[in-house]
Amino acid sequence: MASSIDALVKKLEALDGDKLEANAAQKKMAVAMELVRAHEALELWRRATKYADVAIEADSLCIAAHLAKARALEKLAATNPKMGSRAKSAARAGLAACDRVVALEGLGRLRSELRAIAARERPGASAWNVKDTWEERDVTNWAVERLAARLLLEPGRVFDVEGHAQIVWFQHKARYVFDFESVSIEWSAGGTTRLRDVTNAADIEIYGEHVDKLDAFKEAVAKFEEDFTNLANDLDIRKAAAMPRSSLLRRQEAELRKDDDKPALDDFRNKNPNCKVIL
């Protein structure tokens, strides 16, 4: 991917230096959009914004570039709220360009998405916190599943996760909090890795197999942090909070004891149908 991006950058620079080439502006726009898509795939949103601007400079009616810029700025707004207003401005500029386009395949869909971004509420300003009081949403089950997906560097399974994740809204700011005391990973090739104190990408402790891949695990946790902070609108937060209990979470002693007791209780109920048992 890096080599293809380097080749595209050189191609763009060559087009920039040759103003007399036929259709230079359109070619420059096309290459810039290739760079936008490449950086979107790598989740490098600032660079995606940069090349979207290049495409717009080459062709102010490139609706796809306006939309790509608005999307990238919206991603950045998850960690930098100031980007939210820039995302809206980019979307409004895209809508203005839509009004000047005579015909374009998929124009209605592009216009709808731009309208949605332009109308989006600021991150965290949601229906569950209209009075800006202290609010919390537990998203542990969503976070466990997403973290597990990021941590599997090779075939295996994550299990016995202990910890929690919450989104806290207070004083016009969303705070994304996660603290996983322990995460265990069993590898298909054999061996087990245990991560401790997963509260951010910098301070992970690692034991067992693959201790030499600490940097890779840190990068995986950093990706998870970005996924987490991208939960920026009310619908996404509600969906994450509503997820059923993850099977990857460590079961508490009381739950295990209740399951151990269940066969005996069922047998007791069958033998004593008129007896009420309260757990």
C-alpha positions as a printed Julia matrix, in Angstrom:
279×3 Matrix{Float64}:
   0.0     0.0     0.0
   2.82    2.43    0.93
   4.57    1.92   -2.41
   1.37    2.53   -4.38
   0.69    5.7    -2.36
   4.25    6.93   -3.06
   3.74    6.28   -6.78
   0.46    8.21   -6.76
   2.07   11.15   -4.92
   4.84   11.3    -7.56
   2.24   11.16  -10.31
   0.34   14.01   -8.68
   3.5    16.08   -8.34
   4.29   15.5   -12.02
   0.82   16.69  -13.04
   1.2    19.71  -10.77
   4.39   20.65  -12.57
   2.95   20.26  -16.06
   0.15   22.8   -16.33
   0.07   22.56  -20.14
  -0.84   18.87  -20.35
  -4.26   18.27  -21.86
  -6.95   17.65  -19.24
  -4.33   18.2   -16.5
  -6.94   19.37  -13.97
  -9.15   16.3   -14.51
  -6.17   13.95  -14.3
  -5.0    15.68  -11.13
  -8.47   15.31   -9.62
  -8.57   11.6   -10.49
  -5.16   10.91   -8.92
  -6.05   12.95   -5.83
  -9.22   10.88   -5.37
  -7.17    7.66   -5.61
  -5.02    9.03   -2.79
  -8.14    9.9    -0.8
  -9.41    6.33   -1.07
  -6.0     4.88   -0.18
  -5.78    6.98    2.98
  -9.4     6.23    3.9
  -8.54    2.52    3.75
  -5.67    3.17    6.18
  -7.93    5.35    8.36
  -5.54    8.29    7.95
  -8.22   10.95    7.99
  -6.05   14.09    7.97
  -4.3    12.97    4.8
  -7.62   11.98    3.26
  -8.81   15.54    3.94
  -5.63   16.96    2.4
  -6.05   15.1    -0.9
  -9.79   15.77   -1.01
  -8.85   19.47   -0.97
  -6.45   18.85   -3.88
  -9.25   17.18   -5.84
 -11.65   20.04   -5.08
  -9.03   22.58   -6.15
  -8.67   20.74   -9.46
 -12.44   20.4    -9.95
 -14.74   22.34   -7.64
 -17.7    20.24   -8.84
 -16.18   16.92   -7.74
 -18.98   15.92   -5.36
 -17.16   12.76   -4.29
 -14.25   14.89   -3.06
 -16.54   17.19   -1.09
 -18.19   14.16    0.53
 -14.85   12.48    1.26
 -13.62   15.66    2.96
 -16.79   15.95    5.07
 -16.57   12.27    6.08
 -12.89   12.53    7.05
 -13.47   15.69    9.1
 -16.37   13.97   10.86
 -14.04   11.09   11.79
 -11.51   13.6    13.17
 -14.28   15.31   15.16
 -14.52   12.22   17.38
 -11.29   13.29   19.09
 -11.26   16.98   18.15
 -14.74   18.56   18.48
 -13.64   21.63   16.5
 -13.54   19.44   13.4
 -17.3    18.97   13.69
 -18.03   22.49   12.46
 -15.5    22.03    9.65
 -17.25   18.81    8.62
 -20.56   20.69    8.42
 -18.96   23.48    6.37
 -17.45   20.91    3.99
 -20.85   19.25    3.63
 -22.54   22.6     2.89
 -19.89   23.34    0.25
 -20.62   19.96   -1.28
 -24.36   20.7    -1.34
 -23.66   24.0    -3.09
 -21.62   22.12   -5.69
 -24.5    19.65   -6.13
 -26.76   22.55   -7.09
 -24.34   23.49   -9.88
 -23.99   19.99  -11.34
 -26.16   19.35  -14.39
 -26.09   15.55  -14.31
 -24.19   12.96  -12.27
 -24.89    9.29  -11.63
 -25.77    8.76   -7.97
 -26.17   12.49   -7.32
 -29.25   11.95   -5.15
 -27.38    9.54   -2.84
 -24.38   11.86   -2.56
 -26.64   14.82   -1.82
 -28.5    12.84    0.9
 -25.28   11.91    2.67
 -24.0    15.48    2.53
 -27.29   16.73    3.97
 -27.03   14.2     6.8
 -23.53   15.41    7.72
 -24.56   19.07    7.48
 -27.46   18.42    9.86
 -25.59   16.19   12.29
 -25.59   17.16   15.95
 -22.27   17.8    17.6
 -20.67   14.62   19.0
 -22.2    13.69   22.31
 -25.09   16.14   22.1
 -27.63   13.37   22.07
 -31.22   12.68   22.98
 -30.06   10.91   26.13
 -28.37   14.04   27.43
 -30.34   17.09   26.34
 -29.8    18.9    29.67
 -26.03   18.39   29.69
 -26.06   16.66   33.07
 -23.64   13.92   34.05
 -24.6    10.89   31.96
 -23.0     7.49   31.46
 -23.6     4.78   28.92
 -22.13    1.33   29.52
 -20.78   -0.03   26.23
 -18.66   -2.83   27.67
 -20.15   -5.59   25.52
 -19.57   -3.62   22.3
 -16.05   -2.68   23.4
 -15.06   -6.26   24.3
 -16.08   -7.57   20.87
 -14.33   -4.74   19.02
 -11.16   -5.03   21.11
 -11.06   -8.8    20.53
 -11.28   -8.28   16.76
  -8.35   -5.86   16.87
  -6.15   -8.04   19.12
  -6.24  -11.22   17.02
  -2.95  -10.75   15.18
  -3.23  -14.34   13.9
  -5.85  -17.13   14.15
  -6.99  -17.72   17.71
  -9.68  -16.71   20.19
 -10.04  -14.08   22.89
 -11.57  -15.17   26.2
 -11.81  -14.34   29.88
 -11.92  -10.55   29.43
 -12.25   -8.61   32.66
 -13.06   -4.89   32.66
 -15.49   -2.28   31.41
 -16.0     0.57   28.94
 -18.2     3.65   29.28
 -19.02    6.85   27.47
 -19.42    9.73   29.9
 -20.91   13.07   28.88
 -20.33   16.12   31.07
 -19.7    19.84   30.55
 -20.23   19.71   26.78
 -17.65   16.99   26.29
 -17.78   13.25   25.72
 -15.2    11.15   27.56
 -14.43    7.64   26.39
 -13.29    5.47   29.29
 -12.15    1.85   29.15
 -10.25   -0.26   31.65
  -9.63   -3.93   30.88
  -7.73   -5.46   33.77
  -7.11   -8.71   31.94
  -7.51  -10.08   28.4
  -6.53  -13.65   27.49
  -5.84  -14.87   23.95
  -5.46  -18.52   22.96
  -3.64  -19.03   19.64
  -4.61  -21.75   17.17
  -0.92  -22.55   16.66
  -0.54  -23.09   20.41
   0.18  -21.0    23.47
  -1.66  -18.25   25.31
  -1.04  -14.51   25.66
  -2.35  -12.46   28.55
  -2.63   -8.68   28.45
  -3.05   -6.7    31.65
  -4.06   -3.11   32.4
  -5.39   -2.27   28.95
  -6.4     1.32   29.61
  -4.54    2.94   26.73
  -2.11    1.93   24.01
   1.03    3.0    25.92
   0.8     1.09   29.2
  -0.04   -2.51   28.24
   1.61   -5.37   30.13
   2.03   -8.65   28.25
   2.73  -12.19   29.45
   3.06  -15.59   27.76
   3.39  -16.07   24.02
   4.2   -13.24   21.6
   5.78  -10.91   24.17
   8.01   -9.86   21.25
   4.92   -8.41   19.51
   4.21   -5.78   22.15
   4.35   -2.98   19.57
   1.81   -4.79   17.38
  -0.54   -5.18   20.36
  -0.11   -1.49   21.21
  -1.02   -0.59   17.62
  -4.09   -2.85   17.85
  -5.22   -1.11   21.05
  -4.64    2.29   19.43
  -6.93    1.2    16.56
  -9.53    0.1    19.11
  -9.29    3.53   20.81
 -10.03    5.18   17.47
 -12.99    2.82   16.9
 -14.26    3.69   20.38
 -14.05    7.46   19.97
 -15.83    7.16   16.62
 -18.99    6.28   18.56
 -19.96    9.92   18.25
 -23.68   10.06   17.53
 -26.7     9.08   19.53
 -27.79    6.18   17.31
 -24.37    4.49   17.4
 -24.13    4.94   21.17
 -27.6     3.48   21.71
 -26.8     0.46   19.55
 -23.52   -0.14   21.37
 -25.21    0.15   24.78
 -27.96   -2.28   23.74
 -25.62   -5.09   22.69
 -26.22   -8.35   24.6
 -23.67   -9.62   27.09
 -20.48  -10.69   25.36
 -19.51  -14.34   25.72
 -15.88  -13.18   25.95
 -16.4   -11.51   29.34
 -15.23  -13.3    32.46
 -18.22  -14.65   34.32
 -18.55  -13.54   37.89
 -18.49  -16.03   40.74
 -22.17  -15.45   41.55
 -23.16  -16.27   37.95
 -21.12  -19.46   37.96
 -22.58  -20.52   41.29
 -26.09  -19.86   39.99
 -25.44  -22.11   36.95
 -23.98  -24.83   39.2
 -27.12  -24.72   41.35
 -29.56  -24.76   38.43
 -29.8   -28.57   37.86
 -30.46  -29.14   41.55
 -33.1   -26.36   41.62
 -34.82  -27.74   38.53
 -34.93  -31.17   40.13
 -36.34  -29.68   43.35
 -39.03  -27.78   41.43
 -40.07  -30.94   39.57
 -40.45  -32.85   42.83
 -42.16  -29.98   44.67
 -44.34  -28.14   42.12
 -46.23  -26.17   44.78
 -43.1   -24.82   46.44
 -42.02  -21.32   45.38
 -38.26  -20.84   45.01
 -36.89  -17.29   44.99
 -33.3   -16.72   43.82
